[in-house]
Amino acid sequence: MKEKSMFIGDWLSMVASFLCAIHCVVLPVFFSTLPLWGIEIIENLWLEVATILITAMIGSWAIWRGYKNFHRSKLILVLFGLGFVLMLIANTHVFHSLEHILKLTGAVLITLAHIKNWKKSHHCIIN
């Protein structure tokens, strides 16, 4: 049972991180080309907040379960935390010129944390 719930949690977290990365990197490129066709779209703050909160809740749950129940790897917590902090900083628009780099780096760190979490948790279950 633990193996299945661990897999589902990490799978959901990786999908959420991937969707967040698409939202943060691909959609701005797509939306920035829309004015060429006369279509103006205003940034939606609620979509940004909802994406970050949902991803953070699901991701935190999966990372914490892996840490607490299986591997006790602080590196995974640090990767996830740093990635999340970079995402928050990028969304404050204080460093507007670095927004896409911060979001991409944050998404990569969060995804890497989930991959490491899954591998270490899976290794602990098997052994």
N, C-alpha and C positions, 0 to 999 in steps of 0.2 A: 504494500500500500504506500509506504514512504517513497519508493522509487517512482511510482506513477504520479503522485502528487508533486514530487520534486521536478519531474520532467514537465508536467503541465505548467507549473509556476515559472520555470525557466523559459519554457517555450513561449508562454504568454509575454514574459518580460522581453525576450529577444524580439518578438513580433512588434511589441509596443515601441521598443527602441528603434527598430527599423522603420516603422511608420513615422515616428518622430523625426528621424533623420531625413526621410523623404519630405515630410512637411517643412522641415527647416532649411533644406538645401535645394531640393528640386522645385518645390512650389514657388519660392521667390523668383527663380529663373523664369518659370512659366508665366507667373503673374507680371513680371517686369516686361514681358513681350506683348501683353494684352493691349497696352496703350497704342502700340503700333497699328492695331485694328480699331482703335477708338473706344476700347473697353476700359473703364476705370474701376478698379476694385480697391476699397479702403481696407487697410489692415484691420483684422478682427481681433481685438484684445482678448475677448472671451474664448475664442478658439485657441489662442496661444496659452492662456491660463489653463483651460481644460486639458489640452494636450500634455502640458507639463505635469499637472496634478495627477492625471490618470496614469501616465507613464511612471511617475515617482511612486505612487501608491503600489502599483503592481510590481514594479521593479524592487522596491524596498522590501516588500513581502517575500519575494523569491530569494533575494540576496540574504536577508536575515535568516530565513529558514535554513538555507544552505550553511551559513556560518554557524548558527546555533546547533543544528542537528548533525552536521557532518564534518566540516573541514577546519573550522576556526582560523581561516586564513584572513589576516588583517589586510593583506594586499588587495583582496577583492573588495573589501569595504572601502578602502582608500580610492581605488579606481572608480567605483560607483559614486562615491561622495564627491570626488574631484570632477567627474563628468557632470554630475548634477549641478555643482556650483558653477561650472563653466556655462552650462545652459542658462542658469539664472542670471549670471552676469551679462551674457549675450542679449537676454531679453530686457535688460534695464535700459538699453540703448545709450549707456554712458560711453561705451567704446563702439560707436556706430560703425566705424570703418573696419572693425575686427569682428563684427557680428557673425558673419557666415563662417569665418575661421573658428571662432569660439564655439559655435553651435555644432559644427562638424567634428571638432576635436572632442567636445563633450559627448556627442552621440557615439563616437568611436570608443571612448573610454567606458561608457556605460555598456555598450555591446560587448566589449572585451571582458568586462567584469562578469557579465552574464555567461559568456562562454566558459570562462575560468570556473565560475561557480558550478555550472553544469558538469564540467569535466571532473572537478575535484569531488563533487557530491556523488557523481556516478561511480568514481573510483572507490570512494569510501563504502558505497553500498555493495559493490561487487566483492571487495576484500574483506 
